Amino acid sequence: MSAPTIPLLAEPDERGTFVLRSPRVGVWSAHPPDGALVGPGSPAGVLAQLRRRVALAIPEGVVGRVTSAGPRDHAVPVAFG
């Protein structure tokens, strides 16, 4: 059985780009590398919460290149939003 997929939260910023935020608290891993081209439905990593894992996806209306995902070999604790 595969993990459910949920979209990241997207907020436009003053430069006309999007800031993507976590939809839940957890540990984010397997995120796309800096420079990756992403669009709606593209994989955006995995969010772990205790023993649950949720696949993350780029939300509708967002297309562009990743500019600051962090090191790909690290899991990163994230807060909601």
C-alpha positions in Angstrom: 0.0 0.0 0.0 1.5 3.4 -1.0 1.4 6.5 1.2 -1.3 9.0 0.6 -0.3 12.2 -1.3 -1.1 15.7 -0.1 -0.2 19.0 -1.7 2.2 21.5 -0.1 0.7 24.9 0.9 1.7 27.6 -1.6 2.0 31.4 -0.9 3.0 33.9 -3.5 5.7 36.3 -2.3 6.4 39.9 -3.2 8.7 38.8 -6.1 6.0 36.9 -7.8 7.5 33.5 -6.8 5.9 30.9 -4.5 7.0 29.9 -1.0 5.9 26.3 -0.5 5.1 25.3 3.1 4.4 22.1 5.0 0.8 21.1 5.4 1.6 19.3 8.6 4.2 19.0 11.3 6.8 16.3 10.8 10.2 15.4 9.3 10.6 16.2 5.6 12.9 14.0 3.4 13.4 13.0 -0.2 12.8 16.6 -1.3 13.6 17.7 -4.9 17.1 19.1 -5.4 17.9 22.8 -6.0 17.4 23.7 -9.6 14.8 20.9 -10.2 11.9 21.9 -12.5 8.6 21.2 -10.8 4.9 21.6 -11.6 1.5 20.6 -10.4 1.6 17.0 -9.0 5.4 16.7 -9.1 6.8 14.8 -6.1 7.9 17.1 -3.4 9.3 14.6 -0.8 7.9 12.6 2.1 6.6 13.9 5.4 7.0 11.5 8.3 4.8 11.8 11.4 5.6 9.2 14.1 5.0 5.9 12.2 3.0 7.5 9.3 4.5 8.6 6.0 2.7 11.0 3.6 3.9 11.8 0.1 4.0 15.5 -0.7 3.3 17.0 -4.1 3.5 20.4 -5.7 0.0 22.1 -5.7 -2.0 23.2 -8.7 -1.0 26.6 -10.2 2.7 26.3 -9.2 5.4 25.8 -11.8 9.1 26.7 -11.5 12.5 25.7 -10.3 13.4 24.8 -6.7 15.7 27.4 -5.2 16.3 26.4 -1.6 15.5 22.8 -0.7 18.5 22.1 1.4 20.8 19.1 1.2 19.1 16.1 -0.3 20.7 13.6 2.1 19.2 15.2 5.2 15.7 14.9 6.8 14.5 18.3 8.0 12.0 18.9 10.9 9.2 21.2 9.7 6.3 23.0 11.3 2.8 23.5 9.9 2.9 26.4 7.3 
